[in-house]
Amino acid sequence: MNFVPLLIPLADGEPGNRVLTISLFSAVVAVTLYITWWASRQNKTAADYYAGGRNFSGAQNGLAVAGDYMSAASFLGISGQIALYGYDGFLYSIGFLVAWLVALLLVAELLRNSGRFTMADQLAFRMKQRPVRTAAASSTIVVSIFYLLAQMVGAGSLVGLLLGVKSEGVKAAVIVLVGALMIVYVTIGGMKGTTWVQIVKAVLLMTGTVLITFLVLLKFHFNISDLLGAAASKSGKGESFLQPGLLYGKDLVGQIDFLSLGLALVLGTAGLPHILIRFYTVPDSRSARRSVQWAIGLIGAFYLMTLALGFGAAALLNTAKGSPVAESKGNVASPLLAESVGGGAGSVGGSILLALIAAVAFATILAVVAGLTLTSASSFAHDLYANVIAKTKPSEKSELRVARFAAIGIGAVAIALAIPAQKLNIAFLVALAFAVAASANLPSLLFNLFWKRFNTSGAVWSIYGGLISAVVLVAFSPVVSGKPTSMITGADFAWFPLSNPGIVSIPLGFLFGVLGTYLGKDKSSEGRYTELSVRALTGAGAEGATKH
């Protein structure tokens, strides 16, 4: 088929092949919807809906874990930050990679062995059910919504680029569409459908990233030094592009903000509920370890390649003020780079590669938002409804019905919040989610696993203390008000100077956990500590971890 007649130049010289792009987008959506429908026919129990029946192999779950972790923030946001800020953007790649290793070493397998469906199962094993589940579910929903904002903003930027529109209203309509699709995936397919979508997405994303990385390096004859030199030169910033300070500055506040970001990135993954519940989908500890090995290889390779994407975009694209890359806060750097290495704007190869990479990015967004929505909906139904709100133990059917309604409600909230967040870089938005997760979830998980005296009061204080402090600091930071790029313009109530609250809120989460433990009088949790430790190390009896 001859694609040349389908090339449609867009306004302001932006790239475009609308027919090809829309066709590929439609194909991606159609395939993922079919997978979701196919999986829904196999959902018969709560274990099927929440954990995919626990029958995914290590390799399959490893692909799904990687697919869940390599989000739009990684593919679109990180490359954009590097393209605009060089070394400072590079911290995101390193932070996300190191964070994954921290999560594996500290909590992943232990959490899988000691829970059933959600993060709260592990806490509730030795704590009082209602207060702990309420706190954990609240935290899970808030973290998931923060993460969802990034994915939806990425969808708006991506489709806005490809259709040649700059209107925030059109991008808002795209955000609504993505939200509607994710609700369909979760309400129909559950964990089984979501997992298969993530597996397909991981394969597509790795294939696309390898292809673009190869073409970028080919441009520079596989000489990394030449690539970095060209990026520094084209950026107009010279050697400072390869040194710290462009994004956060070199003053004291900037350096502390940089440190706060690094702390949030490194510790955040170990508290992300949508990543942690992926380990409930395998049948045993051996499969969990196998999935970890697959995930490490895929994630490690991917984050190394984001360096080629970011510096390649800086070397080959216009990133000056007013350019499409700068106007999108870097969110469209990867698709534009694909077009450039494919032959340039208006070329057949460039248009095809742009459309392919955009379709892959869209699949990435759909898969991750489905995983996030499923996590928060599962936590609401399983932790809040089934174990707190319901006076008697509800049937699995009614619990699953609540989960589906919860997915609709959470999706609506995420859509409403994502629309005013369109001005922000999506990797930056994800860093906020990491900070909230590390502040609210990580302290209680670690204390529960490794501190015998830790009790219900400590868990509740830790979760709410870390969660509230992180959210409040974000609300009164330059992210929300006080700057032209803030979510709210024309107002300034940013008394907290840092863009990322991690350096303050994460220690507060641990501090509140210690204070709550010593001030609380409940010592009943100590009696089950040894049993939890054995279960966490061996996986024995994990199926019944919360049936007490």
C-alpha positions as CSV (number, residue, x, y, z in Angstrom):
1,M,0.0,0.0,0.0
2,N,1.3,3.5,-0.9
3,F,1.2,5.7,2.2
4,V,2.4,8.9,0.5
5,P,-1.1,10.2,-0.4
6,L,-2.0,9.8,3.3
7,L,0.6,12.3,4.5
8,I,-1.3,15.3,5.8
9,P,0.9,18.3,6.9
10,L,-0.3,19.8,10.1
11,A,-0.2,23.4,11.3
12,D,3.0,25.1,12.3
13,G,5.1,22.5,10.6
14,E,4.2,19.8,13.1
15,P,4.5,16.2,12.0
16,G,1.5,14.2,10.9
17,N,0.0,11.3,9.2
18,R,-3.5,11.4,10.6
19,V,-4.9,8.4,8.8
20,L,-2.0,6.1,9.6
21,T,-1.8,7.4,13.2
22,I,-5.5,6.9,13.8
23,S,-5.5,3.5,12.2
24,L,-2.6,2.3,14.5
25,F,-4.2,3.8,17.5
26,S,-7.5,2.1,16.7
27,A,-5.6,-1.2,16.2
28,V,-3.9,-0.9,19.6
29,V,-7.2,-0.2,21.3
30,A,-9.0,-3.0,19.4
31,V,-6.4,-5.6,20.3
32,T,-6.3,-4.6,24.0
33,L,-10.1,-4.5,24.2
34,Y,-10.2,-8.0,22.7
35,I,-7.7,-9.3,25.2
36,T,-9.8,-7.7,28.0
37,W,-13.0,-9.4,26.7
38,W,-11.2,-12.7,26.3
39,A,-9.9,-12.5,29.9
40,S,-13.3,-11.5,31.3
41,R,-14.7,-14.9,30.2
42,Q,-12.3,-16.6,32.6
43,N,-13.0,-14.4,35.7
44,K,-15.1,-16.6,37.9
45,T,-13.8,-15.9,41.5
46,A,-12.3,-13.0,43.4
47,A,-8.9,-14.6,43.0
48,D,-9.4,-14.4,39.2
49,Y,-10.4,-10.8,39.3
50,Y,-7.8,-9.6,41.9
51,A,-4.8,-11.8,41.2
52,G,-5.4,-13.4,37.8
53,G,-6.1,-16.7,39.4
54,R,-2.4,-16.8,40.5
55,N,-1.5,-18.9,37.5
56,F,0.8,-16.6,35.6
57,S,4.3,-18.0,35.0
58,G,7.4,-16.2,36.2
59,A,8.3,-15.1,32.7
60,Q,4.8,-13.8,32.0
61,N,4.6,-12.0,35.3
62,G,8.1,-10.6,34.8
63,L,6.9,-9.1,31.5
64,A,3.8,-7.7,33.2
65,V,5.8,-6.2,36.1
66,A,8.1,-4.5,33.6
67,G,5.1,-3.4,31.6
68,D,3.5,-1.9,34.7
69,Y,6.8,-0.2,35.8
70,M,7.9,1.2,32.4
71,S,5.1,3.7,32.3
72,A,4.5,6.8,30.1
73,A,6.6,8.7,32.6
74,S,9.6,6.5,31.7
75,F,9.1,6.5,27.9
76,L,7.9,10.0,27.4
77,G,8.7,12.0,30.6
78,I,12.3,10.9,31.3
79,S,13.5,11.3,27.7
80,G,11.9,14.8,27.7
81,Q,13.6,15.8,31.0
82,I,16.9,14.7,29.6
83,A,16.4,16.4,26.3
84,L,15.6,19.7,28.1
85,Y,17.9,19.5,31.1
86,G,20.6,17.0,30.4
87,Y,22.3,15.7,33.5
88,D,19.4,16.7,35.8
89,G,16.9,14.8,33.7
90,F,19.3,11.8,33.8
91,L,18.6,11.5,37.5
92,Y,15.2,10.2,36.7
93,S,16.6,7.2,34.8
94,I,19.0,6.3,37.6
95,G,16.4,6.9,40.3
96,F,13.8,4.7,38.7
97,L,16.3,1.9,38.1
98,V,17.8,2.0,41.6
99,A,14.3,2.2,43.1
100,W,13.4,-1.1,41.5
101,L,16.3,-2.8,43.1
102,V,15.4,-1.4,46.5
103,A,11.8,-2.6,46.1
104,L,13.0,-6.1,45.3
105,L,15.5,-6.4,48.1
106,L,13.3,-4.9,50.8
107,V,9.6,-5.9,50.3
108,A,8.6,-7.5,47.0
109,E,8.9,-11.3,47.7
110,L,8.2,-10.9,51.4
111,L,5.0,-9.0,50.7
112,R,3.9,-11.6,48.1
113,N,4.4,-14.4,50.6
114,S,2.5,-12.7,53.4
115,G,-0.6,-11.3,51.6
116,R,-3.5,-12.4,49.4
117,F,-4.8,-9.6,47.2
118,T,-3.7,-6.1,48.4
119,M,-0.9,-4.4,50.3
120,A,-3.2,-4.1,53.3
121,D,-3.4,-7.9,53.7
122,Q,0.2,-7.9,54.9
123,L,-0.5,-5.3,57.6
124,A,-3.8,-6.8,58.7
125,F,-2.2,-10.2,59.3
126,R,-0.9,-9.0,62.7
127,M,-2.8,-5.8,63.3
128,K,-6.4,-4.8,64.0
129,Q,-8.3,-5.2,60.7
130,R,-10.5,-2.1,60.4
131,P,-8.2,0.8,61.2
132,V,-5.2,-0.6,59.3
133,R,-7.3,-1.5,56.2
134,T,-9.0,1.9,56.2
135,A,-5.6,3.6,56.3
136,A,-3.9,1.4,53.7
137,A,-6.9,1.7,51.3
138,S,-6.9,5.5,51.7
139,S,-3.2,5.6,50.9
140,T,-3.4,3.2,48.0
141,I,-6.2,5.3,46.4
142,V,-4.3,8.6,46.8
143,V,-1.0,7.2,45.5
144,S,-2.8,5.6,42.5
145,I,-4.6,8.9,41.6
146,F,-1.3,10.8,41.7
147,Y,0.2,8.2,39.4
148,L,-2.8,8.3,37.1
149,L,-2.5,12.0,36.6
150,A,0.9,11.5,34.9
151,Q,-0.4,8.9,32.5
152,M,-3.4,10.9,31.5
153,V,-1.4,14.1,31.0
154,G,0.9,12.0,28.8
155,A,-2.0,10.8,26.7
156,G,-3.2,14.4,26.2
157,S,0.2,15.6,25.1
158,L,0.7,12.6,22.8
159,V,-2.5,12.8,20.9
160,G,-2.4,16.6,20.8
161,L,0.9,16.3,19.0
162,L,-0.2,13.7,16.5
163,L,-3.4,15.5,15.6
164,G,-1.8,18.9,15.4
165,V,-3.9,20.5,18.2
166,K,-2.7,22.7,21.0
167,S,-6.1,23.4,22.5
168,E,-6.2,22.3,26.2
169,G,-9.9,21.6,25.6
170,V,-9.1,18.9,23.0
171,K,-6.4,17.4,25.2
172,A,-8.9,17.3,28.0
173,A,-11.3,15.4,25.8
174,V,-8.4,12.9,25.1
175,I,-7.9,12.5,28.9
176,V,-11.6,11.7,29.3
177,L,-11.3,9.1,26.5
178,V,-8.3,7.4,28.1
179,G,-10.1,7.4,31.5
180,A,-13.2,5.8,29.9
181,L,-11.0,3.1,28.3
182,M,-9.2,2.3,31.5
183,I,-12.5,1.9,33.3
184,V,-13.7,-0.6,30.6
185,Y,-10.4,-2.6,31.0
186,V,-10.7,-2.9,34.8
187,T,-14.4,-3.4,35.1
188,I,-14.5,-6.1,32.4
189,G,-11.1,-7.8,32.5
190,G,-9.8,-7.6,36.1
191,M,-6.2,-8.6,36.8
192,K,-6.1,-11.3,34.2
193,G,-7.1,-8.9,31.4
194,T,-4.8,-6.1,32.7
195,T,-1.9,-8.5,33.0
196,W,-2.1,-9.7,29.4
197,V,-2.5,-6.1,28.2
198,Q,0.7,-5.3,30.2
199,I,2.6,-8.2,28.7
200,V,1.7,-7.2,25.1
201,K,2.6,-3.6,25.9
202,A,6.0,-4.6,27.4
203,V,6.9,-6.4,24.2
204,L,5.8,-3.5,22.0
205,L,7.6,-0.9,24.2
206,M,10.9,-2.8,24.4
207,T,10.8,-3.4,20.6
208,G,10.1,0.2,19.8
209,T,12.7,1.5,22.3
210,V,15.4,-0.9,20.9
211,L,14.6,0.3,17.4
212,I,14.8,4.0,18.2
213,T,18.0,3.5,20.3
214,F,19.6,1.6,17.4
215,L,18.7,4.3,14.9
216,V,19.9,7.1,17.2
217,L,23.3,5.4,17.8
218,L,23.6,4.7,14.1
219,K,23.4,8.4,13.5
220,F,26.5,8.9,15.6
221,H,28.3,5.7,14.4
222,F,27.7,4.1,17.9
223,N,30.0,6.7,19.5
224,I,28.5,7.7,22.8
225,S,31.0,10.6,23.2
226,D,29.9,12.1,19.9
227,L,26.2,11.7,20.9
228,L,26.8,13.6,24.2
229,G,28.9,16.2,22.5
230,A,26.2,16.9,19.9
231,A,23.5,17.0,22.6
232,A,25.5,19.6,24.6
233,S,26.2,21.7,21.5
234,K,22.6,21.6,20.0
235,S,21.1,22.4,23.4
236,G,22.8,25.8,23.4
237,K,24.0,25.2,26.9
238,G,27.4,23.8,26.2
239,E,29.2,21.8,28.9
240,S,26.7,22.8,31.5
241,F,24.2,20.5,29.8
242,L,26.2,17.6,31.0
243,Q,26.6,18.9,34.5
244,P,24.1,19.2,37.4
245,G,22.2,22.5,38.0
246,L,20.1,23.2,34.8
247,L,16.8,22.1,36.3
248,Y,17.2,22.7,40.0
249,G,19.9,25.3,40.1
250,K,22.9,25.4,42.3
251,D,21.5,27.4,45.2
252,L,20.8,25.7,48.5
253,V,17.0,25.3,47.9
254,G,17.7,23.8,44.5
255,Q,20.2,21.3,45.8
256,I,17.8,20.3,48.6
257,D,15.0,19.9,46.1
258,F,17.3,17.7,43.9
259,L,18.1,15.5,47.0
260,S,14.5,15.3,47.8
261,L,13.7,14.1,44.3
262,G,16.4,11.4,44.5
263,L,15.2,10.2,47.9
264,A,11.6,10.0,46.6
265,L,12.6,8.1,43.5
266,V,14.9,5.6,45.2
267,L,12.4,4.7,48.0
268,G,9.1,5.3,46.2
269,T,8.8,2.1,44.2
270,A,8.9,-0.1,47.4
271,G,5.7,1.6,48.4
272,L,3.8,1.7,45.1
273,P,0.8,-0.6,45.6
274,H,0.2,-1.2,41.8
275,I,3.7,-2.7,41.5
276,L,3.6,-4.7,44.7
277,I,0.3,-6.5,44.0
278,R,1.8,-7.9,40.7
279,F,3.6,-10.4,42.9
280,Y,0.2,-11.9,44.0
281,T,-0.4,-13.2,40.5
282,V,2.2,-16.0,40.6
283,P,1.5,-19.4,42.3
284,D,4.6,-19.6,44.5
285,S,7.9,-18.0,45.7
286,R,9.9,-19.6,43.0
287,S,7.8,-18.0,40.3
288,A,8.0,-14.7,42.1
289,R,11.8,-14.9,42.0
290,R,11.7,-15.9,38.4
291,S,9.5,-12.9,37.5
292,V,11.9,-10.7,39.4
293,Q,14.8,-11.9,37.2
294,W,12.9,-11.2,34.0
295,A,11.8,-7.8,35.2
296,I,15.3,-6.8,36.3
297,G,16.7,-7.6,32.8
298,L,14.0,-5.8,31.0
299,I,13.8,-2.7,33.2
300,G,17.6,-2.4,33.4
301,A,17.9,-2.5,29.6
302,F,15.1,-0.1,29.2
303,Y,16.4,2.6,31.5
304,L,19.8,2.5,29.9
305,M,18.1,3.1,26.5
306,T,16.2,6.1,27.9
307,L,19.6,7.9,27.9
308,A,20.0,7.4,24.2
309,L,16.4,8.6,23.7
310,G,16.9,11.7,25.8
311,F,20.3,12.8,24.6
312,G,19.4,11.8,21.1
313,A,16.4,14.1,21.2
314,A,18.6,16.9,22.5
315,A,21.1,16.3,19.7
316,L,18.6,15.9,16.8
317,L,15.6,18.0,17.7
318,N,14.9,21.6,18.4
319,T,14.4,21.9,22.1
320,A,14.6,25.7,22.3
321,K,11.9,27.8,24.0
322,G,8.8,27.7,21.8
323,S,9.6,24.4,20.2
324,P,7.1,21.5,20.4
325,V,9.4,19.7,22.8
326,A,9.7,22.7,25.1
327,E,6.0,23.6,24.9
328,S,5.0,20.0,25.9
329,K,7.5,20.1,28.9
330,G,9.4,17.4,27.0
331,N,6.5,15.0,26.9
332,V,6.6,14.6,23.1
333,A,10.4,14.2,22.7
334,S,10.4,10.5,22.1
335,P,7.7,10.5,19.3
336,L,9.4,13.4,17.6
337,L,12.8,11.7,17.9
338,A,11.2,8.6,16.2
339,E,10.0,10.8,13.3
340,S,13.5,12.4,13.0
341,V,15.5,9.1,12.9
342,G,12.9,7.6,10.5
343,G,13.6,10.2,7.8
344,G,12.2,13.5,9.2
345,A,9.0,15.4,9.0
346,G,6.9,14.6,5.9
347,S,8.8,11.5,5.0
348,V,7.1,8.1,4.7
349,G,9.5,6.5,7.1
350,G,9.3,9.3,9.6
351,S,5.5,9.3,9.6
352,I,5.3,5.5,9.9
353,L,7.8,5.4,12.8
354,L,6.1,8.3,14.5
355,A,2.8,6.6,14.3
356,L,4.2,3.3,15.5
357,I,6.0,4.8,18.5
358,A,3.0,6.9,19.3
359,A,0.8,3.8,19.2
360,V,3.3,2.0,21.5
361,A,3.2,5.0,23.9
362,F,-0.5,5.0,23.9
363,A,-0.6,1.3,24.7
364,T,1.8,2.0,27.5
365,I,-0.5,4.6,28.9
366,L,-3.6,2.3,28.6
367,A,-1.9,-0.6,30.3
368,V,-0.5,1.4,33.2
369,V,-3.8,3.3,33.9
370,A,-5.6,0.0,33.9
371,G,-3.2,-1.4,36.5
372,L,-3.5,1.6,38.7
373,T,-7.2,1.7,38.6
374,L,-7.5,-2.0,39.3
375,T,-5.2,-1.6,42.3
376,S,-7.2,1.3,43.9
377,A,-10.5,-0.3,43.0
378,S,-9.4,-3.7,44.5
379,S,-8.2,-1.9,47.7
380,F,-11.5,-0.1,48.1
381,A,-13.6,-3.3,47.5
382,H,-11.4,-5.8,49.3
383,D,-10.1,-3.6,52.2
384,L,-12.7,-1.0,52.8
385,Y,-16.0,-2.6,51.7
386,A,-15.4,-6.3,52.4
387,N,-13.5,-5.9,55.7
388,V,-14.5,-2.5,57.1
389,I,-17.9,-1.3,55.8
390,A,-19.9,-4.5,55.4
391,K,-21.3,-5.7,58.7
392,T,-21.3,-9.3,57.6
393,K,-18.9,-11.0,55.2
394,P,-20.1,-10.1,51.7
395,S,-20.3,-12.6,48.9
396,E,-17.6,-12.5,46.3
397,K,-20.1,-11.4,43.7
398,S,-21.1,-8.3,45.7
399,E,-17.4,-7.5,46.4
400,L,-16.5,-7.7,42.8
401,R,-19.5,-5.5,41.9
402,V,-18.2,-2.9,44.4
403,A,-14.8,-3.1,42.8
404,R,-16.2,-2.3,39.4
405,F,-18.2,0.7,40.7
406,A,-15.1,1.9,42.6
407,A,-13.1,1.8,39.3
408,I,-15.6,4.1,37.8
409,G,-15.5,6.6,40.7
410,I,-11.7,6.6,40.9
411,G,-11.4,7.0,37.2
412,A,-13.7,10.0,37.3
413,V,-11.6,11.7,40.1
414,A,-8.4,11.0,38.2
415,I,-9.9,12.6,35.0
416,A,-11.0,15.7,36.9
417,L,-7.6,16.2,38.4
418,A,-5.6,15.4,35.3
419,I,-7.1,18.2,33.2
420,P,-5.5,21.1,35.2
421,A,-2.2,19.2,35.4
422,Q,-1.5,19.4,31.7
423,K,1.3,21.9,32.1
424,L,3.5,19.6,34.1
425,N,6.1,17.0,32.9
426,I,4.8,13.5,33.5
427,A,8.1,12.2,34.9
428,F,7.8,15.0,37.5
429,L,4.2,14.1,38.3
430,V,5.2,10.4,38.9
431,A,8.0,11.6,41.2
432,L,5.3,13.1,43.3
433,A,3.5,9.8,43.4
434,F,6.7,8.2,44.5
435,A,7.1,10.7,47.3
436,V,3.6,10.0,48.6
437,A,4.1,6.2,48.4
438,A,7.5,6.3,50.1
439,S,6.0,8.5,52.9
440,A,2.8,6.7,53.5
441,N,3.3,3.0,52.6
442,L,7.0,2.1,52.9
443,P,7.5,2.9,56.6
444,S,4.6,0.7,57.7
445,L,5.5,-2.1,55.4
446,L,9.1,-2.2,56.6
447,F,8.2,-1.8,60.3
448,N,5.6,-4.6,60.0
449,L,8.1,-7.0,58.5
450,F,11.2,-6.2,60.6
451,W,10.0,-4.7,64.0
452,K,8.3,-7.0,66.4
453,R,7.0,-4.3,68.7
454,F,5.3,-2.4,65.8
455,N,1.5,-2.3,66.4
456,T,-1.8,-1.1,65.1
457,S,-1.4,2.5,66.4
458,G,2.1,2.7,64.8
459,A,0.8,1.5,61.4
460,V,-2.1,3.9,61.4
461,W,0.0,6.9,62.6
462,S,2.7,6.0,60.0
463,I,0.3,5.8,57.0
464,Y,-1.8,8.8,57.8
465,G,1.2,10.9,59.0
466,G,3.2,10.2,55.9
467,L,0.2,10.5,53.6
468,I,-1.1,13.8,55.0
469,S,2.3,15.5,55.3
470,A,3.2,14.6,51.7
471,V,-0.1,15.7,50.2
472,V,-0.2,19.0,52.3
473,L,3.4,19.9,51.3
474,V,2.6,19.3,47.6
475,A,-0.6,21.4,47.9
476,F,1.4,24.3,49.3
477,S,4.4,23.9,46.9
478,P,5.2,25.6,43.6
479,V,3.7,22.5,41.9
480,V,0.2,23.9,42.7
481,S,0.6,27.6,42.8
482,G,3.1,30.5,42.5
483,K,4.7,29.8,39.1
484,P,3.5,30.1,35.5
485,T,3.8,26.3,35.1
486,S,1.8,25.6,38.3
487,M,-1.5,23.8,38.2
488,I,-3.3,26.9,39.4
489,T,-2.3,30.2,37.8
490,G,-3.0,33.6,39.2
491,A,-2.6,32.5,42.8
492,D,0.3,32.1,45.1
493,F,0.0,30.1,48.4
494,A,3.2,28.2,48.0
495,W,4.9,28.6,51.4
496,F,6.8,25.2,51.0
497,P,9.7,26.0,48.6
498,L,10.5,22.4,47.3
499,S,8.8,20.8,44.3
500,N,9.1,17.4,45.8
501,P,8.2,16.8,49.5
502,G,10.2,13.5,50.0
503,I,13.0,14.8,52.1
504,V,10.5,16.0,54.7
505,S,7.5,13.7,54.4
506,I,9.4,10.4,54.2
507,P,11.3,10.8,57.5
508,L,7.9,12.0,59.0
509,G,6.3,8.8,57.9
510,F,8.9,6.7,59.8
511,L,8.8,9.1,62.8
512,F,5.0,8.9,63.1
513,G,5.3,5.1,63.0
514,V,7.7,5.1,65.9
515,L,5.7,7.6,67.9
516,G,2.4,5.7,67.3
517,T,4.0,2.4,68.3
518,Y,5.4,3.7,71.6
519,L,2.3,5.7,72.5
520,G,-0.1,2.9,71.6
521,K,-0.9,0.4,74.2
522,D,-1.9,-2.5,71.9
523,K,0.7,-5.3,72.1
524,S,-1.3,-8.1,70.6
525,S,0.5,-7.7,67.3
526,E,3.7,-9.1,68.8
527,G,2.2,-12.5,69.2
528,R,1.8,-13.0,65.4
529,Y,5.2,-11.5,64.4
530,T,7.0,-14.8,64.3
531,E,4.3,-16.4,62.3
532,L,4.4,-13.5,59.8
533,S,8.2,-13.8,59.5
534,V,8.0,-17.5,58.7
535,R,5.2,-16.8,56.2
536,A,7.1,-13.9,54.6
537,L,10.3,-16.0,54.2
538,T,8.7,-19.2,53.0
539,G,5.2,-18.3,51.5
540,A,3.6,-21.1,53.6
541,G,-0.1,-20.4,54.0
542,A,-0.2,-17.2,52.0
543,E,-3.6,-18.1,50.6
544,G,-5.1,-17.8,54.0
545,A,-3.0,-14.9,55.2
546,T,-6.0,-12.8,56.2
547,K,-8.4,-15.4,57.3
548,H,-8.3,-14.9,61.0
